[in-house]
Each structure stands twice: as structure tokens, then as C-alpha cells.
Amino acid sequence: MGNIDGSIVPCAAGGSLPFLSTDCIAVLRNIRTLYPQAWQRYGYLDSFNPLTGWYDSDVLGIDAGITMLMAENQRSAFVWNAFMANQEAQGAFSAVGLT
């Protein structure tokens, strides 16, 4: 794991929107306000470190994607409902005792 160096990964908050929406939205808004370089053409950069002034040059699709999916899921529950309509998902949940 190594030492914590102060790097921030915006998609961590974006991917957690359905679980702690108020806190995650506050984090994402603060990042956008306080660190405008972290927001680029396609959304948040993959990571940045405000202590060193380092900003990743990449916007990774998997990270931007989870933020978009979870934002839509928080807004409408569409992602969750579509997933749960799948028979395999229902079977897996039943198999482990979840309803």
C-alpha cells in the first residue's frame, strides 16, 4: 500500500453516490471549486495531488463511467432496476440469502 501521499481520486466519491449521496456530492463540488484543473473536457481527471501540484493527464473511461452510472442510479435508480431485472442477478441474490 505505501504511505498516504495526499492524492485524490474523484471517481471514488463518484462511485459512492448511491451510498452517501450528500457527502459525495459535497466532495465532488469542492473538488471542482477548489481544484478546477481536476475537471477537464471529459470530466474529472483520474487523480491529482494538491500537495504537490500534480494532476494526472488521463481521464479513464472506467472511472468516468462509474461516476456517470452511479449519478444516474442515484437520480433515477435505473441502473439498479435494470440490473435487478436480470434473472441471473436475482438468482445470485437468492443463493446468498438476500432479497
PyMOL commands that place a pseudoatom at each C-alpha (Angstrom):
pseudoatom trace, name=CA, resn=MET, resi=1, chain=A, elem=C, hetatm=0, pos=[0.000, 0.000, 0.000]
pseudoatom trace, name=CA, resn=GLY, resi=2, chain=A, elem=C, hetatm=0, pos=[2.635, 2.544, 0.941]
pseudoatom trace, name=CA, resn=ASN, resi=3, chain=A, elem=C, hetatm=0, pos=[2.316, 5.900, 2.597]
pseudoatom trace, name=CA, resn=ILE, resi=4, chain=A, elem=C, hetatm=0, pos=[-0.682, 8.137, 2.030]
pseudoatom trace, name=CA, resn=ASP, resi=5, chain=A, elem=C, hetatm=0, pos=[0.671, 10.924, -0.167]
pseudoatom trace, name=CA, resn=GLY, resi=6, chain=A, elem=C, hetatm=0, pos=[-2.361, 13.209, -0.458]
pseudoatom trace, name=CA, resn=SER, resi=7, chain=A, elem=C, hetatm=0, pos=[-3.517, 12.066, -3.904]
pseudoatom trace, name=CA, resn=ILE, resi=8, chain=A, elem=C, hetatm=0, pos=[-7.244, 12.422, -4.547]
pseudoatom trace, name=CA, resn=VAL, resi=9, chain=A, elem=C, hetatm=0, pos=[-9.258, 10.126, -6.821]
pseudoatom trace, name=CA, resn=PRO, resi=10, chain=A, elem=C, hetatm=0, pos=[-12.577, 11.829, -7.715]
pseudoatom trace, name=CA, resn=CYS, resi=11, chain=A, elem=C, hetatm=0, pos=[-14.196, 8.642, -9.040]
pseudoatom trace, name=CA, resn=ALA, resi=12, chain=A, elem=C, hetatm=0, pos=[-14.069, 7.203, -5.512]
pseudoatom trace, name=CA, resn=ALA, resi=13, chain=A, elem=C, hetatm=0, pos=[-16.644, 9.785, -4.465]
pseudoatom trace, name=CA, resn=GLY, resi=14, chain=A, elem=C, hetatm=0, pos=[-18.499, 9.465, -7.778]
pseudoatom trace, name=CA, resn=GLY, resi=15, chain=A, elem=C, hetatm=0, pos=[-18.782, 5.704, -7.474]
pseudoatom trace, name=CA, resn=SER, resi=16, chain=A, elem=C, hetatm=0, pos=[-20.151, 6.023, -3.942]
pseudoatom trace, name=CA, resn=LEU, resi=17, chain=A, elem=C, hetatm=0, pos=[-23.007, 8.411, -4.783]
pseudoatom trace, name=CA, resn=PRO, resi=18, chain=A, elem=C, hetatm=0, pos=[-25.843, 5.931, -4.081]
pseudoatom trace, name=CA, resn=PHE, resi=19, chain=A, elem=C, hetatm=0, pos=[-24.453, 5.157, -0.641]
pseudoatom trace, name=CA, resn=LEU, resi=20, chain=A, elem=C, hetatm=0, pos=[-23.560, 8.605, 0.749]
pseudoatom trace, name=CA, resn=SER, resi=21, chain=A, elem=C, hetatm=0, pos=[-25.019, 10.981, -1.807]
pseudoatom trace, name=CA, resn=THR, resi=22, chain=A, elem=C, hetatm=0, pos=[-24.929, 14.184, 0.261]
pseudoatom trace, name=CA, resn=ASP, resi=23, chain=A, elem=C, hetatm=0, pos=[-21.315, 13.699, 1.303]
pseudoatom trace, name=CA, resn=CYS, resi=24, chain=A, elem=C, hetatm=0, pos=[-20.160, 12.541, -2.144]
pseudoatom trace, name=CA, resn=ILE, resi=25, chain=A, elem=C, hetatm=0, pos=[-21.822, 15.459, -3.910]
pseudoatom trace, name=CA, resn=ALA, resi=26, chain=A, elem=C, hetatm=0, pos=[-20.168, 17.835, -1.441]
pseudoatom trace, name=CA, resn=VAL, resi=27, chain=A, elem=C, hetatm=0, pos=[-16.772, 16.250, -2.140]
pseudoatom trace, name=CA, resn=LEU, resi=28, chain=A, elem=C, hetatm=0, pos=[-17.199, 16.455, -5.924]
pseudoatom trace, name=CA, resn=ARG, resi=29, chain=A, elem=C, hetatm=0, pos=[-18.396, 20.072, -5.755]
pseudoatom trace, name=CA, resn=ASN, resi=30, chain=A, elem=C, hetatm=0, pos=[-15.475, 21.017, -3.520]
pseudoatom trace, name=CA, resn=ILE, resi=31, chain=A, elem=C, hetatm=0, pos=[-13.012, 19.358, -5.888]
pseudoatom trace, name=CA, resn=ARG, resi=32, chain=A, elem=C, hetatm=0, pos=[-14.500, 21.229, -8.835]
pseudoatom trace, name=CA, resn=THR, resi=33, chain=A, elem=C, hetatm=0, pos=[-14.445, 24.546, -6.939]
pseudoatom trace, name=CA, resn=LEU, resi=34, chain=A, elem=C, hetatm=0, pos=[-11.104, 24.300, -5.166]
pseudoatom trace, name=CA, resn=TYR, resi=35, chain=A, elem=C, hetatm=0, pos=[-9.164, 22.393, -7.835]
pseudoatom trace, name=CA, resn=PRO, resi=36, chain=A, elem=C, hetatm=0, pos=[-10.549, 23.464, -11.233]
pseudoatom trace, name=CA, resn=GLN, resi=37, chain=A, elem=C, hetatm=0, pos=[-7.653, 21.778, -13.039]
pseudoatom trace, name=CA, resn=ALA, resi=38, chain=A, elem=C, hetatm=0, pos=[-9.087, 18.434, -11.887]
pseudoatom trace, name=CA, resn=TRP, resi=39, chain=A, elem=C, hetatm=0, pos=[-12.046, 18.955, -14.249]
pseudoatom trace, name=CA, resn=GLN, resi=40, chain=A, elem=C, hetatm=0, pos=[-11.254, 18.590, -17.943]
pseudoatom trace, name=CA, resn=ARG, resi=41, chain=A, elem=C, hetatm=0, pos=[-13.094, 18.080, -21.206]
pseudoatom trace, name=CA, resn=TYR, resi=42, chain=A, elem=C, hetatm=0, pos=[-14.408, 14.603, -20.328]
pseudoatom trace, name=CA, resn=GLY, resi=43, chain=A, elem=C, hetatm=0, pos=[-14.931, 15.118, -16.620]
pseudoatom trace, name=CA, resn=TYR, resi=44, chain=A, elem=C, hetatm=0, pos=[-12.721, 14.637, -13.607]
pseudoatom trace, name=CA, resn=LEU, resi=45, chain=A, elem=C, hetatm=0, pos=[-9.128, 13.593, -14.122]
pseudoatom trace, name=CA, resn=ASP, resi=46, chain=A, elem=C, hetatm=0, pos=[-8.270, 10.158, -12.836]
pseudoatom trace, name=CA, resn=SER, resi=47, chain=A, elem=C, hetatm=0, pos=[-6.349, 11.563, -9.871]
pseudoatom trace, name=CA, resn=PHE, resi=48, chain=A, elem=C, hetatm=0, pos=[-4.449, 14.572, -8.624]
pseudoatom trace, name=CA, resn=ASN, resi=49, chain=A, elem=C, hetatm=0, pos=[-2.366, 15.647, -5.673]
pseudoatom trace, name=CA, resn=PRO, resi=50, chain=A, elem=C, hetatm=0, pos=[-2.985, 19.182, -4.401]
pseudoatom trace, name=CA, resn=LEU, resi=51, chain=A, elem=C, hetatm=0, pos=[0.027, 18.952, -2.047]
pseudoatom trace, name=CA, resn=THR, resi=52, chain=A, elem=C, hetatm=0, pos=[2.473, 18.581, -4.922]
pseudoatom trace, name=CA, resn=GLY, resi=53, chain=A, elem=C, hetatm=0, pos=[0.512, 20.311, -7.697]
pseudoatom trace, name=CA, resn=TRP, resi=54, chain=A, elem=C, hetatm=0, pos=[0.432, 17.079, -9.725]
pseudoatom trace, name=CA, resn=TYR, resi=55, chain=A, elem=C, hetatm=0, pos=[-2.568, 16.458, -11.985]
pseudoatom trace, name=CA, resn=ASP, resi=56, chain=A, elem=C, hetatm=0, pos=[-2.881, 13.219, -13.933]
pseudoatom trace, name=CA, resn=SER, resi=57, chain=A, elem=C, hetatm=0, pos=[-3.173, 13.802, -17.644]
pseudoatom trace, name=CA, resn=ASP, resi=58, chain=A, elem=C, hetatm=0, pos=[-5.612, 10.897, -18.033]
pseudoatom trace, name=CA, resn=VAL, resi=59, chain=A, elem=C, hetatm=0, pos=[-9.368, 10.662, -17.838]
pseudoatom trace, name=CA, resn=LEU, resi=60, chain=A, elem=C, hetatm=0, pos=[-10.042, 6.924, -17.713]
pseudoatom trace, name=CA, resn=GLY, resi=61, chain=A, elem=C, hetatm=0, pos=[-13.307, 5.660, -19.159]
pseudoatom trace, name=CA, resn=ILE, resi=62, chain=A, elem=C, hetatm=0, pos=[-13.843, 3.127, -16.399]
pseudoatom trace, name=CA, resn=ASP, resi=63, chain=A, elem=C, hetatm=0, pos=[-13.538, 5.879, -13.779]
pseudoatom trace, name=CA, resn=ALA, resi=64, chain=A, elem=C, hetatm=0, pos=[-15.643, 8.446, -15.627]
pseudoatom trace, name=CA, resn=GLY, resi=65, chain=A, elem=C, hetatm=0, pos=[-18.120, 5.673, -16.383]
pseudoatom trace, name=CA, resn=ILE, resi=66, chain=A, elem=C, hetatm=0, pos=[-18.668, 4.625, -12.781]
pseudoatom trace, name=CA, resn=THR, resi=67, chain=A, elem=C, hetatm=0, pos=[-19.299, 8.249, -11.827]
pseudoatom trace, name=CA, resn=MET, resi=68, chain=A, elem=C, hetatm=0, pos=[-21.899, 8.635, -14.590]
pseudoatom trace, name=CA, resn=LEU, resi=69, chain=A, elem=C, hetatm=0, pos=[-23.583, 5.307, -13.826]
pseudoatom trace, name=CA, resn=MET, resi=70, chain=A, elem=C, hetatm=0, pos=[-23.810, 5.986, -10.116]
pseudoatom trace, name=CA, resn=ALA, resi=71, chain=A, elem=C, hetatm=0, pos=[-25.031, 9.556, -10.675]
pseudoatom trace, name=CA, resn=GLU, resi=72, chain=A, elem=C, hetatm=0, pos=[-27.849, 8.201, -12.844]
pseudoatom trace, name=CA, resn=ASN, resi=73, chain=A, elem=C, hetatm=0, pos=[-28.511, 5.437, -10.345]
pseudoatom trace, name=CA, resn=GLN, resi=74, chain=A, elem=C, hetatm=0, pos=[-28.795, 7.998, -7.554]
pseudoatom trace, name=CA, resn=ARG, resi=75, chain=A, elem=C, hetatm=0, pos=[-31.080, 10.156, -9.684]
pseudoatom trace, name=CA, resn=SER, resi=76, chain=A, elem=C, hetatm=0, pos=[-33.487, 7.537, -11.017]
pseudoatom trace, name=CA, resn=ALA, resi=77, chain=A, elem=C, hetatm=0, pos=[-32.478, 4.051, -9.742]
pseudoatom trace, name=CA, resn=PHE, resi=78, chain=A, elem=C, hetatm=0, pos=[-32.463, 2.985, -13.410]
pseudoatom trace, name=CA, resn=VAL, resi=79, chain=A, elem=C, hetatm=0, pos=[-29.110, 1.180, -13.183]
pseudoatom trace, name=CA, resn=TRP, resi=80, chain=A, elem=C, hetatm=0, pos=[-30.144, -0.809, -10.098]
pseudoatom trace, name=CA, resn=ASN, resi=81, chain=A, elem=C, hetatm=0, pos=[-33.582, -1.625, -11.506]
pseudoatom trace, name=CA, resn=ALA, resi=82, chain=A, elem=C, hetatm=0, pos=[-32.121, -2.790, -14.831]
pseudoatom trace, name=CA, resn=PHE, resi=83, chain=A, elem=C, hetatm=0, pos=[-29.573, -4.942, -13.004]
pseudoatom trace, name=CA, resn=MET, resi=84, chain=A, elem=C, hetatm=0, pos=[-32.161, -6.475, -10.692]
pseudoatom trace, name=CA, resn=ALA, resi=85, chain=A, elem=C, hetatm=0, pos=[-34.458, -7.312, -13.629]
pseudoatom trace, name=CA, resn=ASN, resi=86, chain=A, elem=C, hetatm=0, pos=[-31.798, -9.787, -14.751]
pseudoatom trace, name=CA, resn=GLN, resi=87, chain=A, elem=C, hetatm=0, pos=[-32.646, -13.390, -13.765]
pseudoatom trace, name=CA, resn=GLU, resi=88, chain=A, elem=C, hetatm=0, pos=[-29.002, -14.172, -13.043]
pseudoatom trace, name=CA, resn=ALA, resi=89, chain=A, elem=C, hetatm=0, pos=[-28.782, -11.305, -10.564]
pseudoatom trace, name=CA, resn=GLN, resi=90, chain=A, elem=C, hetatm=0, pos=[-31.977, -12.411, -8.843]
pseudoatom trace, name=CA, resn=GLY, resi=91, chain=A, elem=C, hetatm=0, pos=[-30.694, -15.989, -8.654]
pseudoatom trace, name=CA, resn=ALA, resi=92, chain=A, elem=C, hetatm=0, pos=[-27.358, -14.869, -7.193]
pseudoatom trace, name=CA, resn=PHE, resi=93, chain=A, elem=C, hetatm=0, pos=[-29.066, -12.762, -4.545]
pseudoatom trace, name=CA, resn=SER, resi=94, chain=A, elem=C, hetatm=0, pos=[-31.351, -15.681, -3.623]
pseudoatom trace, name=CA, resn=ALA, resi=95, chain=A, elem=C, hetatm=0, pos=[-28.414, -18.086, -3.489]
pseudoatom trace, name=CA, resn=VAL, resi=96, chain=A, elem=C, hetatm=0, pos=[-26.675, -15.978, -0.840]
pseudoatom trace, name=CA, resn=GLY, resi=97, chain=A, elem=C, hetatm=0, pos=[-29.865, -15.320, 1.109]
pseudoatom trace, name=CA, resn=LEU, resi=98, chain=A, elem=C, hetatm=0, pos=[-30.536, -11.720, 0.075]
pseudoatom trace, name=CA, resn=THR, resi=99, chain=A, elem=C, hetatm=0, pos=[-33.920, -10.444, -1.049]
for i in range(1, 99): cmd.bond("trace and resi %d" % i, "trace and resi %d" % (i + 1))
show_as sticks, trace
zoom trace
